[in-house]
């Protein structure tokens, strides 16, 4: 009789253990959990996003996310000067490095309002194929080659809207809307390997050195939209695979 009771007790403990194990959730190493009702939730969210940085750079196989760098963009078309012979630059096959070295400075989540995050990026570099048409400094400037830019002291403001949905009896998030504003204080741009004469190359680089910020402002509307699309894709790749209860504990 005692032996039978002992066996029943062991069986009951085993069942309870299995039930508890089934309810427990394994938190992947790239996730730093926050507590939903933490009075310092905004600070925890900023820390949690910053915690993701090295994993994003290397890629996360279990959620089918490849290394995020370089950020790849198809093209940027820049009308630098107006008129029928205005100077125009087209950048193609663009590789952007350094964006994953972001640092979340502040994040603000408000009920029924878009979230907002302040982000610092020390430096980004851009490499692309380059083609130009039109007149630059009274010289015909048709040509193509390679383009390089060093961008520094970058501040970004991200605003977005999240929604939630149910999948496999669990809650998941989706990033529906994301807008990114950029302020880039330092810009150095140069072209090389241009299929044109040396005078045109020197004139182009002189123009870029003296008017880097102006060129950047022409580039900015397209750059903001394309960066926002890349960030949104990366975020939703994560959110699709990680449930809300993995991000937050009660």
Backbone as numpy.savetxt, mean C-alpha at the origin, in Angstrom:
# Nx Ny Nz CAx CAy CAz Cx Cy Cz
-16.03 -51.05 39.15 -16.86 -49.83 39.15 -16.00 -48.58 39.15
-14.96 -48.55 40.03 -14.06 -47.40 40.10 -13.33 -47.23 38.78
-12.89 -48.37 38.20 -12.18 -48.30 36.92 -13.08 -47.73 35.84
-14.35 -48.09 35.87 -15.31 -47.57 34.88 -15.50 -46.07 35.04
-15.61 -45.61 36.31 -15.77 -44.18 36.57 -14.54 -43.40 36.11
-13.36 -43.97 36.35 -12.13 -43.31 35.92 -12.10 -43.15 34.40
-12.53 -44.21 33.69 -12.55 -44.13 32.23 -13.53 -43.08 31.75
-14.70 -43.02 32.42 -15.70 -42.01 32.04 -15.18 -40.60 32.28
-14.46 -40.43 33.40 -13.90 -39.11 33.73 -12.87 -38.69 32.68
-11.99 -39.62 32.32 -10.97 -39.32 31.30 -11.63 -38.97 29.98
-12.69 -39.73 29.62 -13.40 -39.46 28.37 -14.04 -38.08 28.38
-14.65 -37.72 29.52 -15.30 -36.41 29.63 -14.28 -35.28 29.51
-13.13 -35.45 30.16 -12.07 -34.43 30.07 -11.59 -34.30 28.63
-11.44 -35.44 27.95 -10.97 -35.41 26.57 -11.97 -34.69 25.67
-13.26 -34.95 25.88 -14.29 -34.28 25.07 -14.26 -32.78 25.30
-14.17 -32.37 26.57 -14.10 -30.94 26.89 -12.86 -30.30 26.28
-11.75 -31.02 26.29 -10.51 -30.49 25.72 -10.66 -30.28 24.22
-11.25 -31.27 23.55 -11.44 -31.16 22.10 -12.36 -30.01 21.77
-13.44 -29.85 22.57 -14.37 -28.74 22.33 -13.68 -27.40 22.51
-12.88 -27.29 23.56 -12.17 -26.04 23.82 -11.16 -25.75 22.72
-10.48 -26.81 22.28 -9.49 -26.61 21.21 -10.17 -26.19 19.92
-11.38 -26.74 19.68 -12.09 -26.38 18.47 -12.50 -24.93 18.47
-12.78 -24.38 19.66 -13.23 -23.00 19.76 -12.07 -22.02 19.77
-10.88 -22.49 20.15 -9.75 -21.58 20.20 -9.28 -21.27 18.79
-8.77 -20.09 18.60 -8.35 -19.64 17.28 -6.85 -19.41 17.29
-6.19 -20.00 16.31 -4.76 -19.80 16.18 -4.52 -18.46 15.51
-3.76 -17.60 16.17 -3.48 -16.27 15.63 -2.19 -16.35 14.83
-2.24 -16.06 13.53 -1.02 -16.12 12.71 0.00 -15.08 13.17
1.27 -15.33 12.92 2.31 -14.43 13.44 2.25 -13.02 12.87
1.65 -12.85 11.70 1.59 -11.52 11.10 0.45 -10.66 11.66
-0.38 -11.26 12.52 -1.50 -10.53 13.13 -1.18 -10.20 14.59
-1.31 -8.95 14.94 -1.22 -8.52 16.34 -2.63 -8.15 16.78
-3.20 -8.94 17.68 -4.59 -8.73 18.07 -4.78 -7.45 18.89
-5.95 -6.86 18.73 -6.38 -5.74 19.56 -7.66 -6.13 20.29
-7.92 -5.47 21.40 -9.14 -5.70 22.18 -10.19 -4.69 21.72
-11.39 -5.20 21.42 -12.41 -4.34 20.82 -12.73 -3.11 21.66
-12.86 -3.28 22.96 -13.26 -2.16 23.82 -12.08 -1.49 24.52
-10.89 -1.68 23.98 -9.70 -1.04 24.54 -9.82 0.48 24.38
-9.68 1.24 25.46 -9.74 2.71 25.33 -8.63 3.27 24.44
-7.56 2.49 24.26 -6.47 2.91 23.38 -6.47 2.08 22.09
-7.68 1.77 21.60 -7.81 0.93 20.42 -7.11 1.53 19.21
-7.21 2.85 19.03 -6.59 3.49 17.87 -5.07 3.29 17.87
-4.47 3.38 19.06 -3.02 3.15 19.16 -2.68 1.70 18.85
-3.52 0.78 19.33 -3.27 -0.64 19.07 -3.39 -0.95 17.58
-4.37 -0.35 16.92 -4.54 -0.58 15.48 -3.32 -0.10 14.70
-2.80 1.07 15.07 -1.60 1.58 14.40 -0.43 0.62 14.60
-0.27 0.13 15.83 0.81 -0.82 16.11 0.62 -2.12 15.33
-0.63 -2.58 15.24 -0.92 -3.84 14.54 -0.61 -3.72 13.05
-0.94 -2.58 12.46 -0.66 -2.40 11.03 0.85 -2.30 10.79
1.54 -1.57 11.67 3.00 -1.49 11.54 3.65 -2.86 11.71
3.04 -3.71 12.54 3.55 -5.07 12.76 3.54 -5.88 11.46
2.64 -5.54 10.55 2.51 -6.28 9.29 3.65 -6.03 8.30
4.36 -4.92 8.46 5.30 -4.47 7.43 6.26 -5.53 6.93
7.03 -6.20 7.80 8.00 -7.17 7.27 7.34 -8.34 6.56
6.14 -8.71 6.98 5.43 -9.82 6.34 4.95 -9.42 4.95
4.50 -8.18 4.80 4.07 -7.71 3.49 5.25 -7.68 2.52
6.39 -7.26 3.03 7.57 -7.16 2.17 8.01 -8.53 1.67
7.91 -9.55 2.53 8.36 -10.89 2.16 7.25 -11.70 1.49
6.00 -11.29 1.67 4.87 -12.06 1.15 4.35 -13.03 2.20
3.07 -13.36 2.12 2.42 -14.27 3.07 1.77 -15.39 2.27
2.42 -16.54 2.24 1.97 -17.64 1.38 0.57 -18.12 1.74
0.26 -18.19 3.03 -1.01 -18.80 3.44 -2.23 -17.98 3.02
-2.04 -16.72 2.70 -3.16 -15.93 2.19 -2.94 -15.55 0.72
-1.99 -16.25 0.09 -1.71 -16.08 -1.34 -1.34 -14.64 -1.69
-0.57 -14.03 -0.80 -0.12 -12.66 -1.03 1.37 -12.68 -1.36
1.75 -12.37 -2.58 3.17 -12.33 -2.94 3.85 -11.11 -2.31
5.18 -11.05 -2.32 5.86 -9.84 -1.84 5.29 -8.61 -2.53
5.01 -7.59 -1.74 4.30 -6.43 -2.30 5.21 -5.51 -3.10
6.53 -5.62 -2.91 7.42 -4.74 -3.66 8.09 -5.49 -4.80
8.30 -4.80 -5.92 7.91 -3.41 -6.15 6.42 -3.26 -6.43
5.86 -2.09 -6.07 4.52 -1.76 -6.52 4.61 -1.53 -8.03
3.76 -2.19 -8.79 3.83 -2.08 -10.25 2.62 -1.32 -10.78
2.90 -0.33 -11.62 1.85 0.45 -12.26 2.05 0.41 -13.76
0.95 0.45 -14.51 1.07 0.32 -15.96 1.64 1.58 -16.60
1.05 2.74 -16.31 1.53 3.95 -16.99 1.06 5.20 -16.26
1.78 6.29 -16.50 1.40 7.65 -16.09 1.62 8.55 -17.29
0.63 9.33 -17.65 0.74 10.26 -18.78 0.71 11.69 -18.25
1.77 12.44 -18.55 1.95 13.77 -17.96 2.03 14.82 -19.05
1.10 15.76 -19.04 1.16 16.92 -19.94 1.84 18.05 -19.17
3.14 18.24 -19.42 3.93 19.18 -18.63 3.66 20.62 -19.05
3.60 20.88 -20.34 3.27 22.22 -20.83 2.12 22.10 -21.83
1.37 23.19 -22.00 0.20 23.17 -22.86 0.52 23.50 -24.31
-0.53 23.60 -25.12 -0.35 23.94 -26.52 -0.23 22.72 -27.41
-0.31 22.97 -28.72 -0.26 21.86 -29.68 1.08 21.15 -29.67
2.14 21.87 -29.33 3.48 21.26 -29.23 3.94 21.15 -27.78
2.97 21.04 -26.88 3.31 20.96 -25.46 4.16 19.75 -25.14
4.98 19.90 -24.11 5.90 18.83 -23.72 5.12 17.79 -22.91
5.14 16.56 -23.37 4.41 15.47 -22.73 5.35 14.31 -22.43
5.15 13.71 -21.26 5.94 12.56 -20.84 4.98 11.40 -20.57
5.35 10.23 -21.05 4.61 9.01 -20.72 5.57 8.03 -20.05
5.19 7.56 -18.87 5.97 6.56 -18.14 5.22 5.24 -18.22
5.94 4.16 -18.54 5.32 2.85 -18.65 6.14 1.82 -17.86
5.46 0.70 -17.52 6.11 -0.40 -16.78 6.82 0.17 -15.56
6.06 0.81 -14.70 6.61 1.55 -13.56 6.79 0.62 -12.37
7.97 0.63 -11.77 8.25 -0.08 -10.53 8.51 0.94 -9.44
7.75 0.82 -8.35 7.88 1.75 -7.23 8.36 0.98 -6.01
9.48 1.41 -5.44 10.07 0.75 -4.28 10.00 1.66 -3.06
9.86 1.05 -1.89 9.93 1.80 -0.65 8.61 2.04 0.04
7.49 1.83 -0.65 6.18 2.13 -0.05 5.87 1.21 1.13
6.44 0.00 1.14 6.18 -0.92 2.25 6.94 -0.55 3.52
7.81 0.46 3.44 8.50 0.95 4.64 7.68 2.02 5.35
6.37 1.95 5.18 5.48 2.93 5.79 5.50 2.82 7.32
5.07 3.89 7.95 4.87 3.89 9.40 3.56 4.60 9.69
2.62 3.88 10.29 1.34 4.48 10.66 1.56 5.39 11.87
1.35 6.67 11.69 1.52 7.62 12.78 0.26 7.76 13.63
-0.88 7.64 12.98 -2.15 7.85 13.68 -3.25 7.21 12.87
-4.22 6.63 13.55 -5.39 6.09 12.87 -6.62 6.44 13.67
-7.66 6.81 12.98 -8.90 7.27 13.62 -10.07 6.50 13.03
-10.78 5.77 13.91 -11.98 5.04 13.50 -13.17 5.66 14.21
-14.19 6.05 13.44 -15.38 6.69 14.01 -16.63 5.99 13.49
-17.64 5.78 14.35 -18.87 5.11 13.91 -19.52 5.85 12.74
-19.88 5.09 11.71 -20.62 5.61 10.56 -19.86 6.68 9.76
-18.55 6.75 9.96 -17.73 7.70 9.21 -16.52 6.96 8.63
-15.94 7.46 7.54 -14.73 6.83 7.01 -13.60 6.85 8.03
-12.78 5.80 8.03 -11.59 5.84 8.88 -10.54 6.74 8.22
-9.59 7.18 9.02 -8.53 8.04 8.50 -7.21 7.64 9.13
-6.17 7.54 8.32 -4.85 7.19 8.82 -3.79 8.14 8.30
-2.86 8.50 9.18 -1.71 9.34 8.80 -0.49 8.43 8.68
0.19 8.52 7.56 1.26 7.58 7.23 2.52 8.35 6.83
3.66 7.88 7.30 4.96 8.43 6.88 5.72 7.37 6.10
6.32 7.81 4.99 7.19 6.94 4.19 8.49 7.70 3.98
9.61 7.20 4.49 10.86 7.96 4.39 11.30 8.22 2.96
11.17 7.19 2.11 11.71 7.33 0.75 11.05 6.33 -0.18
10.81 6.76 -1.41 10.38 5.85 -2.47 11.24 6.12 -3.71
11.49 5.08 -4.47 12.17 5.26 -5.75 11.28 4.71 -6.86
11.35 5.36 -8.00 10.53 4.98 -9.14 11.42 4.75 -10.36
11.24 3.61 -11.01 11.94 3.30 -12.26 10.90 2.97 -13.32
11.10 3.49 -14.53 10.12 3.29 -15.58 10.74 3.47 -16.95
10.04 2.97 -17.95 10.37 3.32 -19.33 9.76 4.69 -19.63
10.47 5.43 -20.46 10.14 6.84 -20.63 10.01 7.19 -22.10
8.98 7.98 -22.43 8.85 8.52 -23.79 8.35 9.94 -23.69
8.87 10.81 -24.55 8.45 12.22 -24.51 8.15 12.71 -25.92
7.27 13.69 -25.99 6.95 14.34 -27.26 6.80 15.83 -27.00
6.88 16.61 -28.07 6.66 18.05 -27.96 7.95 18.84 -27.93
7.81 20.08 -27.49 8.93 21.03 -27.46 9.28 21.35 -26.02
10.57 21.27 -25.71 11.07 21.58 -24.37 12.19 22.60 -24.50
12.03 23.74 -23.85 13.04 24.80 -23.89 13.42 25.13 -25.34
12.40 25.30 -26.18 12.48 25.63 -27.61 13.11 24.52 -28.46
13.39 23.37 -27.86 14.00 22.26 -28.61 12.99 21.13 -28.78
12.91 20.53 -29.98 12.09 19.32 -30.14 12.61 18.24 -29.19
11.69 17.64 -28.42 12.13 16.72 -27.36 11.51 15.34 -27.50
11.31 14.89 -28.73 10.80 13.53 -28.93 11.91 12.53 -28.63
11.59 11.54 -27.82 12.60 10.54 -27.49 12.05 9.53 -26.51
12.84 8.51 -26.23 12.47 7.53 -25.21 13.72 6.96 -24.58
13.54 6.44 -23.38 14.67 5.91 -22.63 14.19 5.40 -21.28
14.97 5.66 -20.23 14.59 5.23 -18.89 14.44 6.43 -17.98
13.57 6.29 -17.00 13.27 7.36 -16.05 13.51 6.84 -14.65
14.12 7.68 -13.81 14.34 7.33 -12.40 13.99 8.53 -11.53
13.33 8.26 -10.41 12.99 9.32 -9.46 13.27 8.86 -8.05
13.87 9.74 -7.25 14.01 9.55 -5.81 13.04 10.50 -5.13
12.12 9.95 -4.36 11.10 10.74 -3.68 11.30 10.58 -2.18
11.32 11.69 -1.44 11.61 11.61 -0.02 10.70 12.45 0.84
10.72 12.14 2.15 9.94 12.87 3.15 8.47 12.90 2.74
7.87 11.71 2.72 6.52 11.54 2.17 5.52 11.37 3.30
4.45 12.12 3.23 3.33 11.98 4.16 2.09 11.62 3.36
1.38 10.61 3.83 0.15 10.18 3.15 -1.01 10.20 4.14
-2.16 10.57 3.65 -3.40 10.48 4.41 -4.32 9.52 3.68
-4.70 8.45 4.36 -5.58 7.44 3.77 -6.96 7.55 4.41
-7.98 7.59 3.58 -9.37 7.60 4.06 -10.11 6.47 3.37
-10.87 5.71 4.15 -11.55 4.57 3.55 -12.79 4.16 4.30
-13.53 3.26 3.67 -14.78 2.73 4.23 -14.70 1.21 4.25
-14.95 0.64 5.43 -14.98 -0.81 5.60 -16.42 -1.29 5.73
-16.68 -2.48 5.21 -17.96 -3.15 5.46 -17.67 -4.54 6.01
-18.70 -5.21 6.51 -18.53 -6.56 7.04 -19.53 -7.49 6.38
-19.20 -8.76 6.37 -20.09 -9.77 5.80 -19.81 -11.10 6.49
-20.72 -12.05 6.32 -20.60 -13.36 6.94 -20.09 -14.38 5.93
-19.14 -15.19 6.38 -18.62 -16.29 5.56 -18.28 -17.44 6.48
-18.82 -18.62 6.20 -18.58 -19.81 7.04 -18.88 -19.51 8.50
-20.00 -18.81 8.74 -20.49 -18.47 10.09 -19.55 -17.55 10.85
-18.66 -16.87 10.14 -17.77 -15.91 10.77 -17.88 -14.56 10.08
-17.51 -13.52 10.83 -17.55 -12.18 10.28 -16.22 -11.84 9.62
-16.30 -11.25 8.44 -15.12 -10.78 7.71 -15.33 -9.33 7.30
-14.21 -8.65 7.04 -14.28 -7.26 6.60 -13.90 -7.15 5.12
-14.36 -6.06 4.52 -13.94 -5.72 3.16 -13.70 -4.21 3.09
-12.62 -3.83 2.42 -12.33 -2.41 2.20 -13.03 -1.99 0.92
-14.11 -1.24 1.07 -14.94 -0.86 -0.09 -14.37 0.33 -0.84
-13.88 1.31 -0.10 -13.40 2.56 -0.69 -12.09 2.95 -0.03
-11.13 3.41 -0.82 -9.89 3.93 -0.27 -9.41 5.10 -1.12
-9.13 6.20 -0.46 -8.54 7.37 -1.12 -7.23 7.70 -0.43
-6.24 8.09 -1.21 -4.92 8.40 -0.66 -4.49 9.78 -1.14
-4.15 10.65 -0.20 -3.55 11.95 -0.51 -2.06 11.87 -0.18
-1.23 12.47 -1.02 0.22 12.42 -0.83 0.81 13.81 -0.77
1.76 13.99 0.12 2.61 15.18 0.13 4.05 14.68 0.07
4.75 15.03 -1.01 6.13 14.59 -1.22 7.01 15.83 -1.23
7.85 15.97 -0.22 8.62 17.20 -0.07 9.92 17.21 -0.87
10.44 16.03 -1.17 11.71 15.96 -1.89 11.53 15.13 -3.15
12.03 15.64 -4.26 11.91 14.91 -5.53 13.13 15.18 -6.40
13.76 14.10 -6.83 14.88 14.18 -7.78 14.55 13.25 -8.93
14.56 13.77 -10.15 14.19 12.99 -11.33 15.27 13.11 -12.40
15.49 12.01 -13.12 16.50 12.02 -14.16 16.11 11.01 -15.24
16.46 11.33 -16.49 16.26 10.38 -17.59 17.63 9.97 -18.11
17.70 8.79 -18.69 18.95 8.29 -19.25 18.64 7.35 -20.40
19.69 6.99 -21.14 19.56 6.08 -22.28 18.49 6.57 -23.25
18.40 7.88 -23.38 17.40 8.46 -24.28 17.90 8.36 -25.71
17.05 7.87 -26.60 17.43 7.73 -28.01 17.31 9.09 -28.70
18.23 9.96 -28.37 18.24 11.31 -28.93 19.64 11.87 -28.72
19.87 13.09 -29.12 21.22 13.62 -28.95 21.46 14.10 -27.52
22.71 14.30 -27.18 23.11 14.64 -25.82 22.50 15.95 -25.36
22.30 16.89 -26.25 21.74 18.19 -25.87 20.32 18.03 -25.34
19.52 17.17 -25.99 18.15 16.94 -25.54 18.15 16.27 -24.16
19.06 15.31 -23.96 19.15 14.64 -22.67 19.48 15.64 -21.57
20.46 16.50 -21.82 20.86 17.48 -20.82 19.75 18.50 -20.57
19.06 18.91 -21.64 17.96 19.86 -21.48 16.83 19.25 -20.66
16.53 17.98 -20.92 15.47 17.30 -20.18 15.81 17.19 -18.71
17.05 16.78 -18.41 17.44 16.63 -17.01 17.55 17.97 -16.30
17.96 19.02 -17.01 17.96 20.35 -16.42 16.54 20.77 -16.06
15.61 20.52 -16.97 14.21 20.85 -16.71 13.68 20.08 -15.50
13.99 18.79 -15.43 13.51 17.97 -14.31 14.12 18.41 -12.99
15.39 18.80 -13.00 16.03 19.26 -11.77 15.40 20.54 -11.26
15.11 21.46 -12.18 14.60 22.77 -11.77 13.09 22.78 -11.56
12.41 21.77 -12.07 10.95 21.77 -12.01 10.39 20.45 -11.46
11.18 19.80 -10.61 10.77 18.50 -10.09 9.43 18.53 -9.38
9.21 19.54 -8.54 7.95 19.62 -7.80 6.77 19.87 -8.74
6.99 20.69 -9.77 5.91 20.95 -10.73 5.55 19.68 -11.49
6.56 18.92 -11.90 6.30 17.65 -12.58 5.56 16.70 -11.64
5.96 16.70 -10.39 5.32 15.85 -9.39 3.85 16.20 -9.22
3.54 17.48 -9.22 2.14 17.90 -9.08 1.29 17.46 -10.27
1.88 17.47 -11.46 1.16 16.97 -12.63 0.94 15.46 -12.50
1.92 14.77 -11.95 1.85 13.32 -11.78 0.88 12.91 -10.68
0.68 13.78 -9.68 0.03 13.40 -8.43 -1.38 12.84 -8.58
-2.28 13.45 -9.36 -3.64 12.89 -9.43 -3.68 11.42 -9.86
-2.89 11.08 -10.88 -2.85 9.68 -11.33 -2.14 8.80 -10.31
-1.06 9.31 -9.71 -0.30 8.53 -8.75 -1.15 8.17 -7.54
-1.95 9.13 -7.06 -2.82 8.87 -5.90 -3.81 7.75 -6.20
-4.44 7.82 -7.37 -5.45 6.81 -7.73 -4.82 5.43 -7.86
-3.67 5.35 -8.51 -3.04 4.05 -8.74 -2.49 3.46 -7.45
-1.92 4.29 -6.59 -1.44 3.79 -5.30 -2.60 3.31 -4.44
-3.70 4.06 -4.43 -4.87 3.65 -3.65 -5.39 2.30 -4.12
-5.40 2.07 -5.43 -5.86 0.78 -5.97 -4.95 -0.36 -5.53
-3.64 -0.11 -5.51 -2.69 -1.15 -5.07 -2.87 -1.44 -3.59
-2.94 -0.40 -2.76 -3.14 -0.59 -1.33 -4.44 -1.33 -1.05
-5.50 -0.96 -1.76 -6.80 -1.59 -1.55 -6.75 -3.08 -1.88
-6.08 -3.42 -2.97 -5.96 -4.83 -3.36 -5.21 -5.63 -2.30
-4.12 -5.06 -1.77 -3.33 -5.75 -0.75 -4.15 -5.95 0.52
-4.84 -4.89 0.95 -5.64 -4.97 2.18 -6.74 -6.01 2.03
-7.45 -6.02 0.91 -8.55 -6.97 0.75 -8.05 -8.40 0.60
-6.84 -8.59 0.09 -6.28 -9.94 0.06 -6.10 -10.47 1.48
-5.71 -9.60 2.39 -5.59 -9.97 3.80 -6.96 -10.18 4.43
-7.87 -9.24 4.23 -9.17 -9.30 4.88 -9.99 -10.50 4.40
-9.81 -10.92 3.17 -10.55 -12.07 2.63 -10.19 -13.36 3.37
-8.97 -13.44 3.87 -8.49 -14.68 4.47 -8.47 -14.65 6.00
-8.64 -13.50 6.60 -8.52 -13.38 8.06 -9.82 -12.83 8.63
-10.44 -13.58 9.53 -11.74 -13.18 10.07 -11.61 -12.05 11.08
-12.73 -11.40 11.36 -12.73 -10.28 12.31 -12.27 -10.73 13.69
-12.67 -11.94 14.11 -12.29 -12.42 15.44 -10.81 -12.75 15.54
-10.13 -12.85 14.41 -8.68 -13.02 14.45 -7.99 -11.68 14.69
-8.57 -10.63 14.15 -8.01 -9.29 14.37 -8.29 -8.78 15.79
-9.46 -9.15 16.33 -9.90 -8.58 17.61 -10.25 -9.69 18.59
-9.91 -9.46 19.84 -10.39 -10.31 20.93 -11.34 -9.48 21.79
-12.24 -10.15 22.49 -13.25 -9.43 23.28 -12.72 -9.09 24.68
